[in-house]
Structure formats: structure tokens, C-alpha cells
Amino acid sequence: MDQLEVTALAWRISGHICALSDGERHVGHVVRIGGRWHAYDAMHSNEAGDGFQCLGTFSAVDPAKDAVEQSYRVLPHQFAGAA
């Protein structure tokens, strides 16, 4: 009998970039550019369809990470190839 393994979301953190994933999916990330933190939703495209959806810029890392986490909880999740 196969047992379903549930993998929790976890942040991988460095000085300039933090990425949120569950081991299979890259959910989002924050990047420090010019002293500000830019938050991105990696599961949804931007309006042009050529990059990640920008969630905003923040002066501190924690609010930027909160924006990524909130986006994951609020937005519907559609995957490529899903009907």
C-alpha cells in the first residue's frame, strides 16, 4: 500500500533571495534589488505572460515573504496541462 507523503511548504533563504517551495513546486520568491525586496508569485504569469506575477516591493524581507504566502493561500492554483 502506497502512503501519501505530504510535503510542507518551506522557505530556502539567503542574503539576496528567498524561495518558497514544497519540494515539487516553486511557489514564489523574493529578491533583494537595490535595498528593496521584490516579491513574485511563481505559479502565475504576469499580464504580459513572459514572467512571474509581481506582488510588489517591500522595504523588509518579512512583509515580502508574507505577500508570497498570502498569494498562495488566496489565488486559485491552476497548473499547466490541467483541465
N, C-alpha and C positions, 0 to 999 in steps of 0.2 A: 504494500500500500504506500503510495506516494504521499508525503506530507507537505502541505503548502507552507512555504517559508515566506514570512512577511519581513521585508527589509524596510527599516525606518529611514526616513529622510535624515541626512546628516550634512553639516557644513564641512567643507575642506577649506582651511583658512591659511592665507599667507599675508605678507605685508601689503600687497597691492591688489590681490584678487581673492575672492571667496566664492566658492561654487557649492550649490546645494544639489544633492543627488541622492538617489536611493540604491545605487549600485548598478541599476539598469538604465535609468533615465537621468539626464541632466535637466533639472527643473529650472534653474536660474542662476545668475551670478551677479556679483557686484565688483566693480573695477575702480580703483583709485586713479584718477587722472587730474593732475593739476591741483591736488589738495582736496578734491571733492570726490565723493563716492557715487558712481553711476550704477543704477540697478536695472537689470534686464530679466525679462521673463523668457526663458529659453524654449518654452513649449508653445509659444505663439509668435507669429511673424509680425513685423512692423507693418504699417499701412502700405508701404511700397512692395512688401513681400520679399525683400532682399536682405533681411537681417532679423535680429531678435527684437521683440517689443520692448521699448524703453519704458521704464516705470518711473523715471525721474532721477534727479541728482540730489545728493544729501551732503551735509557738512560732516556727518559722522557715520561710521560703518553700521552701527546697530539699527538706526532707522532705515537704512538702505536694505539690510537683510530682512527687516520686518516687512518692507514693501514686497520683496520676493516671496516671502512666506504667505503674506496676505493674498497676493495674486494667485498663488497655487490653490489656496482654500476657496477663493471666490469665483474665479473664472472656470467655465466648463472646459474639460480636458478632452480634446479631440486629437486622435493620433493618425498619422499618415496611413492610408490604406484601410482605415476603419469605416465601416458602412453606417 
